[in-house]
Amino acid sequence: MLIFVKSRIMKTNLAKVTSTNKKSNWALPGQDATLDELKDTIKEAEQGPFITVDEFEQRFEEWKHKKGL
């Protein structure tokens, strides 16, 4: 989950499912990314669905209640 905060607007990619043609999984040890791959991934993330901070907090509270936390 990526969250970028910019003037009280948050972005999450939880609802967005995309297919990628990446050859590597950056979450695994030993996987490297080029600077161009990183820049392209950041640009892609900046375009996706944005939610307000209030909506994020509401969803988070609903999730906590659902999990019994």
C-alpha positions in Angstrom: 0.0 0.0 0.0 1.4 3.4 -1.0 0.2 6.5 0.7 1.3 9.9 -0.5 0.2 12.9 1.5 -0.2 16.2 -0.4 -2.3 19.0 1.1 -4.7 16.8 3.0 -5.3 14.4 0.1 -4.1 10.8 0.4 -3.6 8.2 -2.3 -3.9 4.5 -1.9 -3.6 1.8 -4.5 -5.6 -0.8 -2.6 -8.7 -0.5 -4.9 -6.6 -0.3 -8.0 -5.4 -3.6 -9.5 -3.1 -3.3 -12.4 -1.0 -5.8 -14.3 2.6 -5.0 -14.6 5.3 -6.3 -16.9 8.0 -5.9 -14.3 10.7 -8.6 -14.4 11.5 -8.3 -10.8 9.8 -8.0 -7.4 11.4 -5.2 -5.5 10.0 -6.6 -2.2 12.4 -9.5 -2.4 16.1 -9.3 -1.4 18.6 -8.9 -4.1 16.2 -7.4 -6.6 17.4 -4.1 -8.1 15.5 -1.4 -9.9 16.9 1.1 -12.4 16.3 4.8 -11.8 14.0 4.8 -14.9 11.9 2.0 -13.5 11.6 3.8 -10.2 10.6 7.1 -11.9 8.0 5.3 -14.1 6.5 3.5 -11.0 6.2 6.8 -9.1 4.6 8.6 -12.1 2.1 5.7 -12.4 1.3 5.9 -8.7 0.7 9.6 -8.8 -2.1 9.2 -11.3 -4.3 6.8 -9.4 -7.4 7.2 -7.2 -7.1 9.8 -4.5 -9.1 10.0 -1.3 -9.4 12.6 1.4 -7.8 12.3 4.8 -11.3 12.1 6.3 -12.3 9.2 4.0 -9.1 7.4 4.8 -9.7 7.8 8.5 -13.3 6.5 8.1 -12.1 3.5 6.2 -9.4 2.8 8.7 -11.8 2.9 11.6 -14.2 0.6 9.8 -11.3 -1.8 9.2 -10.3 -1.7 12.9 -13.9 -2.3 13.9 -14.2 -5.2 11.5 -10.9 -6.8 12.8 -12.0 -6.2 16.4 -9.1 -3.9 17.3 
